[in-house]
Amino acid sequence: MTETLKIRLVYIVSALFIVLNTFLIIHEYYWATLIPIGIMILFLYMFSLDKLLFLIVFCTPLAINFRDFDVGIGISLPTEPLLFGILLLFIIKITNKNIFTKKFLRHPITISIFIYLAWILITSITSEMPLVSIKFFLSKLWFIIPFYFLGVLLFKKESNIRLFDWLYIIPLLGVITFTIINHASFGFEEEAGHWVMDPFYNDHTAYGATLALFIPIFIGFIFTKQYSKSFRVISFIVFAVLILAIILSFCRAAWVSLLASLAVFIVIYLKIKFRWLFLASFVIIGLFVIFQNEIIDKLEKNKQDSSANYVEHIRSIANISSDASNLERINRWQSAIRMFNERPFWGWGPGTYQFIYAPFQRSKEKTIISTNAGDKGNSHSEYIGPLAESGVFGMLTFLAIVITVIITGIKVYKEAEKNEIKILSLTVLLGLISYFVHGIMNNFLDTDKASIPFWGFIAMIVAMDIFQKKKTKNTEQQITDNP
């Protein structure tokens, strides 16, 4: 086909589309305006999957969740349909050829994730609500396969790690601006701070968890001397905005998680030996056991509820006597433990907690925000939730991922030859540490907002471990490949 004919064909097709689209709009069929977007996405599926992954990252902070509690089905648009398409394409590709190296498949984190997914599948079969559990399993696949399995291939290029962070943070800055303006109209009240980020985030805890994930990353950007001065200045501005946003979020769990990340940083930076940490932990646990009655009595005397005063709000973290949020979290945990006691091995089925926990509540533990409908959050823990839904192995398989990620992250930091990789691996790990700690008090890995950066960050650590830690000619060649 000659160049002239190609140009004419483009003009003809464009003219036909304009005529067709005009006709449909006149008759109020507005869906035709989406055809070019659909064609573009189809093109990305066929020829440029890496760009589609980046498009999904960019859309994630702006995605809106639609949910029907009556049938227990929810979907985040536009991200989850796009992720499901990648999952199908991945299945087709993997049946034709092996796209992964043995080093990746045998990596401790990869093995941990395989076991984690396998146990979710097994307990989905034994589930009290198999359809809910299978949907939960599929949702895990469409988060983990694109952003862990394909993510490792994507992050062979070191620059793609930074690109991922910026593509998520730029629209998140838009959400932060929307949230702060909305919050200002309510005088920055503490209560309004729980929902002013709606419809982009369902509440301040999910919003705070995401902010905490990225704050260490931008601290790292600021202190990486290999980057240009303008890059570091812009990173500092973004960091300042993230700090302001997390303060105004009034999310106590996010504040605690950042303090935990800081503590881990101090331990790693000062090269404190593991045996001293183990000894300190043993002493702290021992003191708690010895003085548990006095400690609980002291906590029960704390009557400070959530407040717009930051000092009072911090004090309310330890209020287990009157703070509704804390008491409801304990109520959900107690319900989950009772569910576990009844089915300790198989659990009730992945994703079923919210539909089953109501009868396991006790009237004396219920709060003013308790519900039997399962429409106000889940088990409020990434660890206790799997314990109820998938039994003891459900919790252990997730803990295995946490432990292998921490060990690998520290190893990459210590062995990295480039200062840039050393800082990047440390800050990615600290971001994940913030979520590991936040996960004690909340659970968001069933949502795209948290899952995409969470599994993406884990993929970054594995990619740095395999490809970036030590530069070789072979590695340089591998980096040129696309997922």
C-alpha positions in Angstrom: 0.0 0.0 0.0 1.4 3.4 -1.1 1.8 6.3 1.3 -0.8 8.3 -0.6 -3.3 5.4 -0.4 -2.7 5.1 3.4 -3.3 8.8 3.9 -6.6 8.6 1.9 -7.7 5.6 3.9 -7.1 7.4 7.1 -9.2 10.4 5.9 -12.0 8.1 4.6 -12.2 6.2 7.9 -12.1 9.4 9.9 -14.8 11.0 7.8 -17.0 7.9 8.2 -16.5 7.9 11.9 -17.4 11.6 12.2 -20.6 11.1 10.1 -21.6 8.0 12.1 -20.8 9.7 15.5 -22.8 12.8 14.5 -25.8 10.7 13.6 -25.7 8.7 16.8 -25.3 11.9 19.0 -28.2 13.5 17.3 -30.3 10.5 18.3 -28.8 10.6 21.8 -26.6 7.5 21.5 -23.5 9.0 23.3 -21.6 5.7 23.7 -20.2 6.1 20.2 -17.8 8.8 21.5 -16.0 6.0 23.4 -15.1 4.0 20.2 -11.7 5.8 19.7 -10.8 5.1 23.3 -11.8 1.5 22.9 -9.7 1.2 19.7 -6.7 2.7 21.4 -7.0 0.3 24.4 -7.3 -2.6 22.0 -4.2 -1.5 20.3 -2.3 -1.3 23.6 -3.5 -4.9 24.5 -2.1 -6.1 21.2 1.1 -4.2 20.8 2.1 -2.3 23.9 1.1 -4.0 27.2 3.6 -2.0 29.2 1.9 1.3 28.2 -1.4 -0.2 29.2 -0.1 -1.1 32.6 1.1 2.5 33.0 -2.3 3.8 31.9 -3.9 1.7 34.6 -1.5 3.0 37.2 -2.4 6.6 36.2 -6.2 5.8 36.3 -6.1 4.1 39.7 -6.3 7.2 42.0 -9.1 8.5 39.9 -11.0 5.2 39.6 -14.5 5.1 41.2 -15.9 2.0 42.9 -19.5 0.8 42.1 -20.9 -1.8 44.5 -24.1 -3.7 45.0 -24.2 -5.0 48.5 -27.3 -7.1 47.9 -25.4 -9.4 45.6 -21.9 -8.8 47.0 -20.5 -7.5 43.7 -18.3 -4.5 43.3 -16.2 -3.1 40.5 -13.8 -0.2 40.2 -14.0 1.7 36.9 -12.0 1.9 34.7 -9.2 -0.1 36.3 -10.6 -3.6 37.1 -12.1 -4.3 33.6 -8.7 -3.4 32.1 -6.9 -5.7 34.6 -9.3 -8.5 33.8 -8.4 -8.1 30.1 -4.7 -8.3 31.0 -5.4 -11.5 33.1 -7.0 -13.2 30.1 -4.2 -12.1 27.7 -1.6 -13.4 30.2 -3.3 -16.8 30.4 -3.3 -17.0 26.6 0.4 -16.0 26.4 1.6 -18.3 29.2 0.0 -21.3 27.5 2.1 -20.6 24.4 5.5 -19.9 25.8 7.3 -19.4 29.1 8.1 -15.7 29.6 9.7 -16.0 33.0 13.3 -17.1 34.0 13.9 -19.9 36.5 15.6 -17.3 38.7 12.3 -15.4 39.0 10.1 -18.5 39.4 12.4 -19.8 42.1 12.6 -16.5 44.0 11.4 -16.8 47.6 8.8 -14.0 47.1 7.4 -15.7 43.9 7.2 -19.0 45.7 5.4 -17.4 48.7 2.9 -15.8 46.3 2.3 -19.1 44.5 1.5 -20.8 47.9 -0.7 -17.8 48.9 -2.7 -18.0 45.7 -2.9 -21.8 45.8 -4.4 -21.8 49.4 -6.9 -19.1 48.4 -8.0 -21.3 45.5 -8.3 -24.4 47.7 -10.3 -22.6 50.4 -12.5 -21.1 47.7 -13.6 -24.6 46.8 -14.4 -25.4 50.5 -16.0 -22.0 51.0 -19.4 -21.4 52.6 -20.1 -19.1 49.6 -18.1 -20.5 46.7 -19.2 -17.8 44.1 -18.0 -15.0 46.4 -14.7 -16.8 47.1 -14.0 -17.5 43.4 -14.7 -13.8 42.5 -12.3 -12.9 45.4 -9.7 -15.3 43.9 -10.1 -13.8 40.4 -9.7 -10.3 41.8 -6.4 -11.4 43.5 -5.2 -12.7 40.1 -6.0 -9.6 38.2 -4.1 -7.5 40.8 -1.1 -9.8 41.3 -0.5 -11.0 37.7 -0.3 -7.6 36.0 1.6 -5.8 38.8 3.8 -8.6 40.2 4.4 -11.1 37.5 4.4 -8.6 34.6 5.6 -5.9 36.9 8.9 -7.6 37.5 9.4 -7.6 33.7 8.4 -4.0 33.5 10.8 -3.0 36.2 13.8 -4.5 34.5 14.3 -0.9 33.4 15.2 1.1 36.4 13.5 4.2 34.9 10.2 2.4 34.9 10.2 2.3 38.7 10.3 6.1 38.9 7.8 6.4 36.1 5.4 4.1 38.0 5.7 6.3 41.1 5.1 9.5 39.2 2.2 8.1 37.2 0.4 7.2 40.4 1.3 10.3 42.3 0.3 12.9 39.7 -3.4 12.0 39.6 -3.2 11.4 43.4 -2.1 15.1 43.8 -5.4 16.0 41.9 -7.3 13.9 44.5 -5.5 15.5 47.3 -6.3 19.0 46.0 -10.0 18.0 45.6 -10.0 16.5 49.2 -8.4 19.6 50.8 -10.7 22.0 49.0 -13.7 19.9 50.0 -12.4 19.6 53.6 -11.8 23.4 53.8 -15.5 24.0 53.1 -16.2 22.1 56.3 -13.6 24.0 58.3 -11.2 21.1 58.4 -13.4 19.3 60.9 -12.1 15.9 62.1 -15.4 14.2 61.4 -15.6 15.6 57.8 -12.0 14.4 57.3 -13.4 10.8 57.2 -15.3 11.1 54.0 -14.2 14.3 52.0 -12.1 12.2 49.7 -15.2 10.4 48.4 -15.8 9.2 45.6 -12.1 8.6 44.9 -11.4 6.8 48.2 -14.1 5.3 50.3 -12.8 6.7 53.6 -9.8 8.4 55.2 -8.1 5.1 56.2 -7.7 3.9 52.6 -6.6 7.4 51.6 -4.1 7.6 54.5 -2.7 4.1 53.8 -1.9 5.1 50.2 -0.3 8.4 51.2 1.9 6.5 53.7 3.0 4.1 50.9 4.5 6.9 48.8 5.9 9.3 51.4 9.2 7.2 51.8 9.6 7.1 48.0 9.7 10.8 47.7 12.0 11.2 50.6 14.3 8.9 48.7 14.0 11.0 45.6 15.0 14.2 47.6 18.2 12.6 48.9 19.4 10.8 45.8 22.2 13.0 44.5 22.3 11.3 41.1 19.0 13.0 40.2 18.9 16.6 38.9 18.3 19.5 41.2 15.0 20.3 39.6 13.8 16.7 40.0 14.7 16.8 43.7 13.0 20.2 44.3 9.8 18.9 42.7 10.0 15.8 44.8 10.3 17.9 47.9 7.2 19.8 46.9 5.3 16.6 46.4 6.6 15.2 49.7 5.3 18.4 51.5 1.9 18.0 49.9 1.8 14.3 50.9 2.7 15.2 54.5 0.0 17.9 54.6 -2.6 15.5 53.2 -1.8 12.7 55.7 -2.0 15.2 58.6 -5.4 16.4 57.4 -6.6 12.8 56.8 -6.8 12.3 60.6 -5.9 8.7 59.9 -4.2 7.5 63.1 -3.3 4.1 61.6 -1.4 5.9 58.8 0.5 8.0 61.3 1.5 4.9 63.4 2.6 3.1 60.2 4.9 6.0 59.2 6.4 5.9 62.7 7.0 2.2 62.3 8.7 2.8 58.9 10.9 5.5 60.6 11.8 3.0 63.4 12.8 0.3 60.7 14.9 2.9 58.9 16.8 3.7 62.1 17.4 0.0 62.7 18.7 -0.6 59.2 20.7 2.6 59.0 22.4 2.1 62.4 23.0 -1.6 61.4 21.5 -2.8 64.7 21.9 -6.6 65.0 18.9 -8.9 64.8 19.7 -10.5 68.1 19.3 -7.2 69.9 15.9 -6.6 68.2 14.9 -10.1 69.2 16.0 -9.6 72.8 14.2 -6.2 72.9 11.0 -7.8 71.5 11.2 -10.6 74.0 11.6 -8.1 76.9 8.7 -6.0 75.7 6.4 -9.0 75.3 7.5 -10.3 78.8 6.8 -7.0 80.4 3.4 -6.9 78.8 2.5 -10.4 80.0 3.7 -9.5 83.6 1.9 -6.2 83.7 -1.0 -6.8 81.3 -3.7 -6.2 83.9 -2.2 -2.8 84.9 -1.7 -1.9 81.2 -5.3 -2.8 80.2 -6.6 -0.9 83.3 -4.6 2.1 82.2 -5.9 1.9 78.6 -9.5 1.6 79.8 -9.2 4.8 81.8 -8.4 6.7 78.6 -11.6 8.4 77.6 -10.2 10.6 74.9 -12.2 10.2 71.7 -11.2 11.3 68.2 -10.7 15.0 68.0 -9.8 17.9 65.7 -7.1 18.7 68.2 -4.1 16.7 67.0 -2.7 16.0 70.5 -6.1 14.7 71.7 -6.5 12.7 68.4 -3.1 11.0 69.0 -4.1 10.2 72.6 -7.3 8.6 71.3 -5.2 5.9 69.6 -5.0 4.1 73.0 -8.7 4.6 73.9 -10.3 1.2 74.1 -13.1 2.2 76.4 -15.2 4.8 74.5 -13.7 5.5 71.1 -16.2 4.0 68.6 -13.7 3.4 65.9 -11.3 1.5 68.1 -14.1 -0.5 69.8 -15.6 -1.4 66.4 -12.2 -2.6 65.2 -11.9 -4.8 68.3 -15.5 -6.0 67.7 -14.5 -7.1 64.1 -11.4 -8.8 65.4 -13.2 -10.7 68.1 -15.8 -11.8 65.5 -13.0 -13.0 63.2 -11.4 -15.0 66.0 -14.7 -16.7 66.9 -15.1 -17.6 63.2 -11.6 -19.0 63.2 -12.3 -21.0 66.4 -15.3 -22.7 64.6 -13.4 -23.4 61.4 -9.6 -23.2 62.2 -8.3 -25.1 59.2 -10.3 -24.3 56.1 -12.0 -21.1 57.2 -15.3 -19.8 55.9 -14.0 -18.9 52.5 -12.0 -16.0 51.0 -14.0 -12.8 50.8 -16.9 -14.1 52.9 -16.1 -12.4 56.2 -18.4 -9.4 55.6 -21.4 -11.7 54.8 -20.9 -14.1 57.7 -19.5 -12.3 60.7 -22.7 -10.7 62.0 -23.9 -13.7 64.1 -20.4 -13.9 65.7 -20.8 -10.4 67.2 -21.6 -10.1 70.9 -24.1 -7.4 72.0 -21.7 -6.1 74.7 -19.0 -5.6 72.1 -21.1 -3.9 69.5 -20.8 -0.1 69.0 -22.9 2.7 67.6 -21.3 2.1 64.2 -21.8 -1.7 64.3 -23.8 -3.3 61.5 -25.1 -6.7 60.5 -25.3 -5.8 56.8 -21.6 -6.2 56.0 -21.5 -2.8 54.3 -19.1 -0.8 56.5 -15.7 -2.4 56.0 -14.3 -5.8 56.4 -12.3 -7.5 59.2 -10.0 -4.4 59.6 -6.9 -6.6 59.4 -4.8 -8.1 56.6 -3.8 -10.8 59.1 -6.9 -11.6 61.2 -9.2 -11.5 58.1 -7.4 -14.4 56.3 -7.4 -16.3 59.6 -11.2 -16.3 59.6 -11.6 -16.7 55.8 -8.8 -19.2 55.0 -7.9 -20.7 58.4 -4.5 -20.7 60.0 -2.7 -21.3 56.7 -4.4 -18.3 55.2 -2.7 -16.0 57.7 0.6 -17.9 57.5 0.8 -17.7 53.7 0.3 -13.9 53.9 2.9 -13.6 56.7 5.3 -15.6 54.5 5.0 -12.9 51.8 5.6 -10.2 54.4 8.7 -11.9 55.8 10.3 -12.8 52.4 9.7 -9.2 51.2 11.4 -7.7 54.2 14.4 -10.1 54.0 14.8 -9.5 50.3 14.4 -5.7 50.6 17.1 -5.6 53.2 19.4 -7.9 51.2 19.0 -5.7 48.1 19.8 -2.6 50.1 22.9 -4.1 51.6 24.2 -5.6 48.3 23.3 -2.9 45.9 26.4 -1.4 44.2 24.7 1.7 42.9 23.8 4.4 45.5 20.6 5.1 43.5 19.4 1.4 43.8 20.4 1.3 47.5 18.2 4.3 48.3 15.4 3.2 46.0 15.3 -0.3 47.4 15.2 1.0 51.0 12.5 3.5 50.4 10.3 1.0 48.5 10.8 -1.4 51.4 9.9 1.4 54.0 6.7 2.2 52.0 5.8 -1.5 52.2 6.6 -1.6 55.9 4.1 1.2 56.4 1.4 -0.9 54.8 2.4 -4.1 56.6 1.9 -2.2 59.9 -1.2 -0.5 58.6 -2.5 -3.9 57.7 -2.7 -4.9 61.4 -5.5 -2.3 61.8 -7.1 -2.2 58.3 -7.4 -4.2 55.1 -7.4 -2.7 51.6 -5.8 -5.4 49.4 -9.2 -6.2 47.9 -9.2 -2.7 46.3 -7.2 -1.4 43.3 -6.2 1.8 45.2 -3.9 -0.2 47.6 -3.3 -3.4 45.7 -1.7 -1.9 42.6 1.0 0.0 44.5 1.4 -2.8 47.0 2.1 -5.6 44.4 3.9 -3.1 42.2 6.3 -2.2 45.1 7.0 -5.9 45.8 7.7 -6.4 42.0 10.2 -3.5 42.2 12.1 -5.2 45.1 12.3 -8.5 43.2 13.3 -6.8 39.9 16.1 -4.9 41.8 17.2 -8.1 43.4 17.4 -10.0 40.1 18.3 -7.3 37.6 19.5 -4.1 39.2 21.6 -5.1 42.2 24.7 -5.8 40.2 25.2 -4.6 36.6 26.4 -7.2 34.1 26.4 -7.4 30.4 23.8 -10.1 30.5 21.5 -7.9 32.7 21.9 -5.0 30.4 20.7 -7.1 27.5 17.7 -8.4 29.5 16.7 -4.9 30.5 16.0 -4.0 26.8 13.1 -6.5 26.7 9.5 -5.4 27.1 6.8 -7.3 29.0 
